[in-house]
Amino acid sequence: MRRRHPAAELPEPLRVFVREDWPGRDDAEAYGAFIDARHIWRDERGLDFLPDDPEVWAAFPDGEFRVEDI
């Protein structure tokens, strides 16, 4: 059974996004890596969601358009 609230506090690097801590060509890719790490941490603990998920998703930055990605 999955729990709805974290039993342990989220580690600092997964609480606040710091651009320099995450790989990516732009802020959007780095933020995506941050989100992925949060989901891995959440899933490893059998949680359904993290309490701040709505705010974290709302802060997702726009990515840069790159023709070579098409």
Buried (B, 14 or more C-beta within 10 A) or exposed (E): EEEEEBEEEBEEBBEEBEEEEBEBEBBEBBBBBBBEBBBEBBEEBEBEBBEEBEEBEEEBBEBEEEEEEE
